[in-house]
């Protein structure tokens, strides 16, 4: 195995006395957080010759990135250029201008479109991070001028967890409810083969091989080793960090930033040996994952939370706004101009055996034929197979003031066994336990199902009757489902005439309750195009950087396409590393000429 293993420190919980810091440690760069933004900054900075410490608050590395799909939106990534699919960047600019409207920041968008392909090239050339092209992954809003039908995204290539060595024990696992016995399923061909395993010999053999290998891994390693999606991305970044000598501290929250000589030059970090003063000569990078579980800030920034509906984020629990608070403590500003402060996704609450609740993000099955979403009035309110952010946005808008913001996904038996519903897996996986614990509601008639869910029976009956008639003809007159490339990709290519529409007719009928949730947050620390944190005058705070969901999203609270979170996260982490390396002149050796850096 190439490269030395990193220094992994896992302290025991304790009450720290910050008045007496145990010791002082020096490095060039301190990175706070270990998601894609933080690890990209760490790996790049180490490659440029800087000494790096990553301080992660949780016991495991990877943050919400490890739970994600692992996609990055990068127009003109090297894969597209090599495949002859390069495009004039005025097209993605045109697309973003129409989606973002008056939130379009030309400087930030241009810096991203310029640096993102360079970032991808760096990681593929000089690290263990590898990507596969999203050749058929369309932008979310296909009716908008400049939208692409593919080649604007890349996804982390699958990875063998055994290559991580001891670090595999420190990798955050994926959301249990989105896996098959802990085995991640990759989006695209892998998922399609699993969904069609009962209809194709090739698909059955693929699923059987993957499952058998997973069971073997569970017996030997007590976890899956066929890493895909965001889990593979974090694993590859951790492998790269280890190879480049990055020091990794788990369960090491940063409690205070340190300033001297007019610049941020370190922090107080809790470690196994007590609080340490870490002095970072080149800078500190805040990348703690935003504030999806900071209840005070959620209340201030999300209208449905202020109105009394709880927000259920699928992001990891440790993302509680630490980076934002640290930035504010030294004069950093938090932007409040986004259209939406969170990256919305519909979420169902999954009861677990230990009495806790899992949060299942409904990203896939909503686009398959034979499902609808309704409010308590029994009425549809959205194109069910459209972007997950739009689903929640429309759900919030559809609920009368004073009522809880909830909706239900409704399907029949054919749909449930073919595609699954939330945490309920398709055939041949049994689903009785989901009926027993109340997660899945069932009835032999639509009216009885409505009564069990608290939905208006006559309203749901009328909606299903109308929907079925339209589904038979293959045309959704109300929400035009199946009319954009993204919607069709989300559907079932084996079903016609519309891959997104099928009637709901085969009893019993099923429902899962869905709440407003998110994959993370958009609102964050204001930065410039070099990832430097800005003060109230719009001036950089020397030595302080932000990346990932701690950094204010360049998309202005909109969700134009899959990968618009991880793409900027890795890009601006990379830019932060370039900036610090340039300031120390360490990047000259790598690039050859100083004017070529950054």
C-alpha positions as CSV (number, residue, x, y, z in Angstrom):
1,X,0.0,0.0,0.0
2,X,1.5,3.3,-1.1
3,X,2.2,6.1,1.3
4,X,2.5,6.4,5.1
5,X,-0.7,6.1,7.1
6,X,-1.8,9.4,8.8
7,X,-1.7,10.3,12.4
8,X,-5.3,9.4,13.6
9,X,-6.2,10.6,17.1
10,X,-9.5,9.8,18.7
11,X,-9.8,11.5,22.1
12,X,-12.1,10.4,24.9
13,X,-15.0,12.8,25.7
14,X,-13.9,15.2,28.4
15,X,-14.5,18.6,29.9
16,X,-11.8,20.9,28.7
17,X,-10.2,23.9,30.5
18,X,-9.4,26.3,27.8
19,X,-7.5,28.6,30.2
20,X,-4.6,26.2,30.1
21,X,-3.8,25.0,26.6
22,X,-1.7,21.8,27.0
23,X,0.7,22.3,24.1
24,X,1.4,24.1,21.0
25,X,1.7,22.6,17.5
26,X,2.8,24.3,14.3
27,X,1.8,23.6,10.7
28,X,1.2,25.5,7.5
29,X,-2.5,24.8,7.1
30,X,-5.3,23.9,9.6
31,X,-8.4,22.5,7.9
32,X,-11.5,22.3,10.1
33,X,-13.8,19.6,8.8
34,X,-13.3,16.5,6.6
35,X,-15.9,16.6,3.8
36,X,-15.1,17.2,0.2
37,X,-14.3,20.9,0.7
38,X,-11.9,20.3,3.6
39,X,-10.2,17.3,2.2
40,X,-9.7,18.8,-1.2
41,X,-8.0,21.8,0.4
42,X,-5.9,19.5,2.6
43,X,-4.8,17.2,-0.2
44,X,-4.0,20.1,-2.6
45,X,-2.1,22.1,0.0
46,X,0.0,19.0,1.0
47,X,0.8,18.4,-2.7
48,X,2.0,22.0,-3.0
49,X,4.4,21.4,-0.2
50,X,2.5,22.7,2.8
51,X,2.2,20.8,6.1
52,X,-1.5,20.2,6.9
53,X,-3.6,19.1,9.9
54,X,-7.3,18.2,9.4
55,X,-9.4,18.5,12.6
56,X,-12.7,16.7,12.4
57,X,-15.3,17.1,15.1
58,X,-16.9,13.6,14.6
59,X,-15.4,10.2,15.3
60,X,-15.4,9.4,11.6
61,X,-14.2,11.3,8.5
62,X,-16.2,12.4,5.5
63,X,-19.1,14.6,6.8
64,X,-22.2,14.8,4.6
65,X,-20.0,14.1,1.5
66,X,-19.8,10.5,2.6
67,X,-23.6,10.2,2.6
68,X,-24.0,11.9,-0.8
69,X,-24.2,10.7,-4.4
70,X,-20.7,11.9,-5.1
71,X,-21.6,14.0,-8.1
72,X,-19.8,17.2,-9.1
73,X,-21.2,19.7,-11.7
74,X,-18.2,20.7,-13.8
75,X,-18.8,22.0,-17.3
76,X,-15.9,21.2,-19.6
77,X,-14.4,18.7,-17.2
78,X,-11.4,16.9,-18.9
79,X,-13.6,13.8,-19.5
80,X,-15.9,15.9,-21.7
81,X,-13.0,17.5,-23.6
82,X,-11.4,14.2,-24.3
83,X,-14.7,12.8,-25.5
84,X,-15.1,15.7,-27.9
85,X,-18.0,17.2,-25.8
86,X,-16.3,20.5,-24.9
87,X,-18.6,23.4,-25.1
88,X,-18.6,27.2,-25.2
89,X,-18.8,28.3,-21.5
90,X,-21.3,30.9,-22.5
91,X,-23.9,28.1,-22.6
92,X,-23.6,27.1,-18.9
93,X,-23.4,30.8,-18.1
94,X,-26.6,31.4,-20.0
95,X,-28.3,28.5,-18.1
96,X,-27.2,29.8,-14.7
97,X,-28.2,33.4,-15.5
98,X,-31.7,32.3,-16.1
99,X,-32.0,30.0,-13.1
100,X,-30.2,32.3,-10.6
101,X,-31.7,35.6,-11.8
102,X,-30.5,38.5,-9.7
103,X,-28.5,36.1,-7.5
104,X,-26.1,35.5,-10.4
105,X,-22.6,36.7,-9.3
106,X,-20.5,37.0,-12.4
107,X,-17.1,37.0,-10.6
108,X,-17.8,33.9,-8.6
109,X,-19.4,32.0,-11.4
110,X,-16.6,32.8,-13.8
111,X,-14.0,31.8,-11.2
112,X,-15.8,28.5,-10.7
113,X,-16.2,27.7,-14.4
114,X,-12.5,28.5,-14.9
115,X,-11.1,26.6,-11.9
116,X,-13.3,23.5,-11.7
117,X,-11.9,21.7,-14.8
118,X,-8.4,22.5,-13.6
119,X,-9.3,21.1,-10.2
120,X,-10.6,17.8,-11.7
121,X,-7.4,17.5,-13.8
122,X,-5.2,18.0,-10.7
123,X,-6.9,15.4,-8.6
124,X,-7.0,12.8,-11.4
125,X,-3.3,13.4,-12.3
126,X,-1.7,13.8,-8.9
127,X,-3.9,11.9,-6.4
128,X,-5.9,8.7,-5.9
129,X,-9.1,10.6,-6.7
130,X,-10.7,9.4,-10.0
131,X,-14.0,10.3,-11.6
132,X,-16.4,8.8,-14.2
133,X,-18.2,11.1,-16.6
134,X,-21.9,11.8,-16.4
135,X,-22.4,11.5,-20.1
136,X,-26.2,11.1,-19.8
137,X,-26.9,13.2,-16.7
138,X,-29.0,16.2,-17.7
139,X,-29.3,19.5,-16.0
140,X,-32.4,19.8,-13.8
141,X,-34.3,22.4,-15.8
142,X,-34.3,21.1,-19.4
143,X,-36.8,23.8,-20.6
144,X,-34.3,26.6,-19.9
145,X,-32.0,27.8,-22.6
146,X,-28.4,26.6,-22.2
147,X,-29.4,23.4,-20.3
148,X,-27.4,20.3,-21.2
149,X,-28.5,16.7,-21.6
150,X,-25.1,15.4,-20.3
151,X,-21.4,15.8,-20.0
152,X,-21.5,18.6,-17.4
153,X,-21.0,16.3,-14.4
154,X,-18.7,13.7,-13.1
155,X,-19.0,11.2,-10.3
156,X,-16.5,9.6,-8.0
157,X,-15.3,6.3,-9.4
158,X,-16.0,3.2,-7.2
159,X,-13.3,2.3,-4.8
160,X,-12.1,-0.8,-3.0
161,X,-12.2,0.0,0.7
162,X,-9.4,-2.4,1.4
163,X,-7.1,0.2,-0.1
164,X,-7.7,2.5,2.8
165,X,-6.1,0.1,5.3
166,X,-6.8,1.1,8.9
167,X,-8.5,4.3,7.7
168,X,-11.5,2.3,6.6
169,X,-12.6,2.2,10.2
170,X,-12.6,6.0,10.3
171,X,-14.7,6.4,7.1
172,X,-18.3,7.5,7.8
173,X,-20.7,4.9,6.4
174,X,-23.5,5.8,4.0
175,X,-27.1,6.3,5.3
176,X,-28.1,2.8,6.3
177,X,-31.7,3.1,4.9
178,X,-30.3,4.0,1.4
179,X,-28.2,0.8,1.3
180,X,-28.9,-2.9,0.9
181,X,-27.7,-4.4,4.1
182,X,-25.1,-1.7,4.3
183,X,-24.0,-2.1,0.6
184,X,-24.1,1.2,-1.4
185,X,-25.8,1.1,-4.8
186,X,-24.2,3.5,-7.4
187,X,-26.5,5.7,-9.4
188,X,-26.9,4.9,-13.0
189,X,-26.1,1.5,-14.4
190,X,-25.5,-0.2,-11.1
191,X,-28.9,0.9,-9.7
192,X,-30.7,0.0,-12.9
193,X,-29.3,-3.5,-12.8
194,X,-30.5,-4.0,-9.3
195,X,-34.0,-2.6,-10.1
196,X,-34.3,-5.0,-13.1
197,X,-32.7,-8.1,-11.4
198,X,-36.0,-10.0,-11.5
199,X,-36.5,-9.2,-15.2
200,X,-33.0,-9.8,-16.7
201,X,-30.5,-12.6,-16.4
202,X,-27.6,-10.2,-16.8
203,X,-29.1,-7.9,-14.1
204,X,-29.7,-10.8,-11.8
205,X,-26.1,-12.0,-12.1
206,X,-24.8,-8.5,-11.5
207,X,-26.9,-8.1,-8.3
208,X,-26.0,-11.6,-7.1
209,X,-22.2,-11.0,-7.6
210,X,-22.4,-7.7,-5.8
211,X,-24.4,-9.0,-2.9
212,X,-22.3,-12.1,-2.5
213,X,-19.1,-10.0,-2.4
214,X,-20.8,-7.7,0.1
215,X,-21.8,-10.6,2.4
216,X,-18.2,-11.8,2.3
217,X,-16.9,-8.3,3.2
218,X,-19.3,-8.2,6.1
219,X,-18.0,-11.5,7.4
220,X,-14.4,-10.4,7.1
221,X,-14.4,-6.6,7.7
222,X,-17.8,-6.0,9.4
223,X,-18.6,-3.4,6.7
224,X,-19.0,-3.0,3.0
225,X,-15.8,-2.6,1.0
226,X,-17.4,-1.9,-2.5
227,X,-17.5,1.8,-2.0
228,X,-19.5,4.0,-4.4
229,X,-21.0,7.5,-4.6
230,X,-19.8,10.0,-1.9
231,X,-18.4,7.2,0.2
232,X,-16.0,6.4,-2.6
233,X,-15.1,10.1,-3.1
234,X,-14.2,10.5,0.6
235,X,-12.3,7.2,0.6
236,X,-10.2,8.4,-2.4
237,X,-9.6,11.8,-0.7
238,X,-8.5,10.1,2.5
239,X,-6.2,7.8,0.7
240,X,-4.7,10.8,-1.1
241,X,-4.3,12.7,2.2
242,X,-2.6,9.7,3.8
243,X,-0.2,9.4,0.8
244,X,0.7,13.1,1.0
245,X,1.4,13.1,4.7
246,X,-1.7,15.0,5.9
247,X,-2.3,14.6,9.7
248,X,-5.8,13.6,10.4
249,X,-7.4,14.1,13.8
250,X,-10.9,12.6,14.5
251,X,-13.1,13.8,17.3
252,X,-11.1,17.0,17.5
253,X,-13.5,20.0,17.5
254,X,-12.1,23.5,17.0
255,X,-13.3,25.8,19.7
256,X,-11.6,29.1,19.0
257,X,-9.7,30.9,16.2
258,X,-6.4,32.6,17.1
259,X,-5.3,35.9,15.7
260,X,-2.0,37.6,15.8
261,X,-0.4,40.4,13.7
262,X,-3.7,41.2,12.1
263,X,-4.3,37.7,10.6
264,X,-5.9,34.4,11.7
265,X,-3.0,32.1,12.3
266,X,-4.4,29.1,14.2
267,X,-7.0,27.7,16.6
268,X,-7.6,26.0,19.9
269,X,-8.4,22.3,19.1
270,X,-9.6,19.6,21.5
271,X,-7.5,16.5,21.2
272,X,-6.9,13.2,23.1
273,X,-4.2,15.0,25.1
274,X,-6.3,18.0,26.0
275,X,-6.7,21.3,24.2
276,X,-3.9,22.2,21.8
277,X,-2.9,25.5,20.3
278,X,-2.4,24.8,16.6
279,X,-0.6,27.6,14.9
280,X,-1.1,27.6,11.1
281,X,1.4,29.8,9.3
282,X,-0.5,30.0,6.0
283,X,-4.1,29.9,7.1
284,X,-7.1,28.1,8.5
285,X,-9.8,26.6,6.2
286,X,-13.4,26.4,7.6
287,X,-15.2,23.4,6.1
288,X,-17.5,22.0,8.8
289,X,-20.5,21.3,6.6
290,X,-22.8,24.3,7.2
291,X,-25.7,24.4,9.6
292,X,-28.3,21.7,8.8
293,X,-28.6,20.8,12.5
294,X,-28.2,24.2,14.0
295,X,-31.8,24.7,15.2
296,X,-31.4,28.4,16.1
297,X,-30.1,29.3,12.6
298,X,-32.6,27.1,10.9
299,X,-35.4,28.9,12.7
300,X,-33.9,32.3,11.6
301,X,-33.5,31.3,8.0
302,X,-36.2,28.8,7.0
303,X,-39.8,30.0,6.8
304,X,-41.4,26.6,7.5
305,X,-39.4,26.2,10.7
306,X,-40.5,29.6,11.9
307,X,-44.1,28.6,11.1
308,X,-43.7,25.5,13.3
309,X,-42.7,22.6,11.0
310,X,-39.5,20.9,12.0
311,X,-36.8,20.5,9.4
312,X,-35.3,17.0,8.9
313,X,-32.0,17.2,7.2
314,X,-30.3,14.0,5.8
315,X,-27.0,15.7,6.4
316,X,-24.8,14.2,9.2
317,X,-25.8,15.2,12.7
318,X,-22.4,16.7,13.5
319,X,-23.0,19.6,11.0
320,X,-24.2,22.2,13.6
321,X,-22.9,25.4,12.2
322,X,-19.4,25.4,13.9
323,X,-17.7,27.0,11.0
324,X,-20.2,29.8,10.7
325,X,-19.9,30.6,14.4
326,X,-16.1,30.6,14.2
327,X,-16.1,33.0,11.3
328,X,-18.5,35.3,13.0
329,X,-16.3,35.4,16.1
330,X,-13.6,37.1,14.1
331,X,-15.8,39.4,12.0
332,X,-16.8,37.1,9.1
333,X,-20.1,37.7,7.6
334,X,-22.9,35.2,6.9
335,X,-24.9,35.9,3.7
336,X,-28.7,36.1,4.0
337,X,-29.5,36.8,0.3
338,X,-30.2,33.3,-1.0
339,X,-33.7,32.5,-2.4
340,X,-33.5,29.4,-0.2
341,X,-31.1,28.9,2.7
342,X,-31.0,25.1,2.4
343,X,-30.5,22.6,-0.4
344,X,-34.0,21.0,0.0
345,X,-34.9,17.4,-0.4
346,X,-38.1,15.5,0.7
347,X,-37.3,13.3,3.7
348,X,-39.2,10.5,5.4
349,X,-38.5,9.5,9.0
350,X,-37.6,5.8,9.4
351,X,-38.0,4.2,12.8
352,X,-35.0,2.2,13.9
353,X,-34.8,-0.7,16.3
354,X,-32.8,1.3,18.8
355,X,-35.6,3.9,19.1
356,X,-33.9,6.6,17.0
357,X,-35.1,7.8,13.6
358,X,-33.3,7.6,10.3
359,X,-33.8,10.2,7.6
360,X,-34.4,8.9,4.1
361,X,-33.9,11.4,1.3
362,X,-36.3,10.7,-1.6
363,X,-34.1,11.4,-4.6
364,X,-34.8,8.5,-7.0
365,X,-38.2,6.7,-6.8
366,X,-40.3,9.8,-7.2
367,X,-39.5,9.9,-10.9
368,X,-40.6,6.3,-11.7
369,X,-44.0,5.6,-13.3
370,X,-46.9,4.9,-10.9
371,X,-46.4,7.3,-8.0
372,X,-47.9,10.6,-7.0
373,X,-47.4,13.1,-4.2
374,X,-50.3,14.7,-2.4
375,X,-51.1,17.1,0.4
376,X,-53.6,16.5,3.2
377,X,-56.3,17.7,0.8
378,X,-55.5,14.8,-1.4
379,X,-54.3,17.0,-4.3
380,X,-51.1,16.9,-6.3
381,X,-48.9,19.9,-6.0
382,X,-45.7,19.2,-8.0
383,X,-44.1,17.3,-10.8
384,X,-43.2,14.4,-8.6
385,X,-40.2,13.3,-10.7
386,X,-38.7,16.8,-10.9
387,X,-35.7,18.2,-8.9
388,X,-35.8,17.3,-5.2
389,X,-35.2,20.9,-4.2
390,X,-38.3,22.0,-6.2
391,X,-40.4,19.3,-4.6
392,X,-39.9,20.8,-1.1
393,X,-40.2,24.4,-2.3
394,X,-43.5,23.6,-3.9
395,X,-44.7,21.6,-0.9
396,X,-44.0,24.6,1.4
397,X,-45.9,26.8,-1.0
398,X,-48.9,24.4,-1.3
399,X,-49.7,24.0,2.4
400,X,-52.2,26.5,3.8
401,X,-50.8,28.8,6.5
402,X,-51.0,27.3,10.0
403,X,-51.0,23.7,8.8
404,X,-47.9,21.4,9.1
405,X,-45.8,21.1,6.0
406,X,-46.1,17.4,5.1
407,X,-47.0,15.4,2.0
408,X,-47.5,11.7,1.1
409,X,-46.1,9.6,-1.7
410,X,-48.8,7.3,-3.0
411,X,-48.3,4.1,-5.1
412,X,-49.7,0.7,-5.7
413,X,-48.4,-2.9,-5.2
414,X,-46.8,-3.1,-8.6
415,X,-44.8,0.0,-8.1
416,X,-43.7,-1.0,-4.6
417,X,-42.3,-4.3,-5.6
418,X,-40.7,-3.0,-8.8
419,X,-39.1,0.2,-7.5
420,X,-39.4,0.3,-3.7
421,X,-40.7,3.3,-1.8
422,X,-38.3,5.2,0.4
423,X,-36.6,2.8,2.9
424,X,-38.8,-0.1,1.5
425,X,-36.8,-2.1,-1.0
426,X,-38.2,-3.6,-4.2
427,X,-38.7,-7.4,-4.6
428,X,-37.5,-9.8,-3.5
429,X,-36.7,-8.0,-0.3
430,X,-39.6,-8.5,2.2
431,X,-41.4,-5.4,3.5
432,X,-43.6,-6.6,6.3
433,X,-41.5,-4.9,9.0
434,X,-42.2,-1.5,7.4
435,X,-46.0,-2.2,7.8
436,X,-45.5,-3.3,11.3
437,X,-43.5,-0.3,12.5
438,X,-45.9,2.2,10.8
439,X,-43.4,3.6,8.3
440,X,-45.4,2.2,5.4
441,X,-49.2,2.7,5.3
442,X,-51.3,0.2,3.4
443,X,-55.0,-0.3,2.5
444,X,-57.0,-2.2,-0.1
445,X,-58.8,0.9,-1.4
446,X,-57.6,4.5,-2.0
447,X,-60.2,5.9,0.3
448,X,-59.1,3.6,3.2
449,X,-55.5,4.5,2.6
450,X,-56.4,8.2,2.8
451,X,-58.2,7.7,6.1
452,X,-55.1,5.9,7.5
453,X,-52.9,8.8,6.5
454,X,-55.2,11.7,7.5
455,X,-55.8,12.6,3.9
456,X,-59.1,13.8,2.6
457,X,-60.6,10.6,1.1
458,X,-62.7,12.2,-1.6
459,X,-59.9,14.5,-2.6
460,X,-57.4,11.6,-3.0
461,X,-60.0,9.5,-4.9
462,X,-60.6,12.3,-7.4
463,X,-56.9,12.9,-7.8
464,X,-56.0,9.3,-8.4
465,X,-58.9,8.9,-10.8
466,X,-57.8,11.9,-12.8
467,X,-54.1,10.9,-12.7
468,X,-54.8,7.4,-13.9
469,X,-56.7,8.6,-17.0
470,X,-53.8,10.8,-17.9
471,X,-51.2,8.2,-17.2
472,X,-53.0,5.7,-19.6
473,X,-52.6,8.3,-22.3
474,X,-49.0,9.1,-21.4
475,X,-49.6,12.8,-20.8
476,X,-49.6,14.6,-17.5
477,X,-51.8,17.6,-18.3
478,X,-51.4,19.2,-14.8
479,X,-47.6,19.1,-14.2
480,X,-46.2,17.8,-17.6
481,X,-44.2,15.0,-16.1
482,X,-41.8,13.3,-18.5
483,X,-41.3,16.4,-20.8
484,X,-37.7,17.2,-19.9
485,X,-34.5,15.1,-20.3
486,X,-34.0,15.0,-16.5
487,X,-37.5,13.8,-15.8
488,X,-37.1,11.0,-18.5
489,X,-33.8,9.9,-17.0
490,X,-35.5,9.6,-13.6
491,X,-38.2,7.4,-15.1
492,X,-38.1,3.8,-16.4
493,X,-36.9,3.5,-20.0
494,X,-38.6,0.1,-20.3
495,X,-42.0,1.7,-19.7
496,X,-44.1,3.5,-22.3
497,X,-45.5,5.6,-23.8
498,X,-44.2,8.0,-21.1
499,X,-41.3,6.6,-18.9
500,X,-42.5,8.7,-16.0
501,X,-46.3,7.8,-15.9
502,X,-48.3,4.7,-15.0
503,X,-51.7,4.4,-13.4
504,X,-52.1,3.5,-9.8
505,X,-54.6,0.6,-9.9
506,X,-53.2,-2.6,-8.4
507,X,-54.3,-3.1,-4.7
508,X,-53.1,-2.9,-2.1
509,X,-52.1,0.7,-2.1
510,X,-49.3,2.3,-0.1
511,X,-48.2,5.6,1.3
512,X,-45.1,7.1,3.0
513,X,-45.3,10.4,4.8
514,X,-42.7,13.0,3.6
515,X,-41.4,16.1,5.4
516,X,-39.3,19.1,4.4
517,X,-35.7,18.2,4.7
518,X,-32.4,19.0,3.0
519,X,-29.1,17.6,1.8
520,X,-27.2,20.5,3.4
521,X,-27.4,24.3,3.5
522,X,-26.8,27.0,1.0
523,X,-26.4,30.1,3.2
524,X,-22.9,30.5,4.5
525,X,-19.8,32.5,5.0
526,X,-19.2,35.3,2.5
527,X,-16.0,34.8,0.6
528,X,-14.2,36.2,-2.5
529,X,-13.2,34.2,-5.5
530,X,-10.0,33.0,-3.7
531,X,-12.1,31.4,-0.9
532,X,-11.0,34.1,1.5
533,X,-13.5,35.0,4.3
534,X,-14.8,38.6,4.0
535,X,-15.5,41.0,6.8
536,X,-18.4,43.5,7.1
537,X,-16.6,45.9,4.7
538,X,-16.2,43.2,2.1
539,X,-12.5,42.9,2.8
540,X,-10.6,39.6,3.2
541,X,-9.8,38.5,6.7
542,X,-6.1,37.5,6.4
543,X,-5.4,33.9,6.9
544,X,-9.1,32.7,7.0
545,X,-10.7,30.7,4.2
546,X,-14.0,28.8,3.8
547,X,-15.1,25.9,1.5
548,X,-17.9,23.4,1.2
549,X,-21.2,24.2,2.8
550,X,-19.5,26.6,5.2
551,X,-19.0,28.9,2.2
552,X,-22.0,30.8,0.9
553,X,-23.2,28.9,-2.2
554,X,-22.4,30.5,-5.5
555,X,-25.8,29.3,-6.7
556,X,-27.8,31.9,-4.7
557,X,-30.1,29.4,-3.1
558,X,-31.1,27.7,-6.3
559,X,-30.4,24.1,-7.4
560,X,-29.7,24.1,-11.2
561,X,-28.3,20.6,-11.5
562,X,-27.0,17.7,-9.5
563,X,-23.4,18.2,-8.2
564,X,-23.7,22.0,-7.6
565,X,-22.7,21.4,-4.0
566,X,-19.7,19.1,-4.2
567,X,-18.4,20.7,-7.4
568,X,-17.9,24.2,-5.8
569,X,-16.8,22.5,-2.5
570,X,-13.9,20.8,-4.1
571,X,-13.1,23.6,-6.4
572,X,-12.9,26.3,-3.7
573,X,-11.1,24.0,-1.4
574,X,-8.6,23.6,-4.2
575,X,-8.5,27.4,-4.8
576,X,-7.9,28.0,-1.0
577,X,-4.9,25.6,-1.2
578,X,-3.6,27.4,-4.3
579,X,-3.9,30.8,-2.6
580,X,-2.1,29.7,0.5
581,X,0.6,27.9,-1.5
582,X,1.1,30.9,-3.7
583,X,1.4,33.2,-0.7
584,X,4.2,31.0,0.6
585,X,5.7,30.6,-2.9
586,X,5.5,26.8,-2.5
587,X,3.4,26.4,-5.7
588,X,6.2,27.8,-7.9
589,X,8.0,24.5,-7.9
590,X,4.8,22.7,-9.0
591,X,3.7,25.1,-11.7
592,X,7.1,26.2,-12.9
593,X,6.2,29.9,-13.2
594,X,4.6,32.0,-10.4
595,X,2.4,33.8,-12.9
596,X,0.7,30.4,-13.8
597,X,-0.4,29.8,-10.2
598,X,-4.1,30.5,-9.2
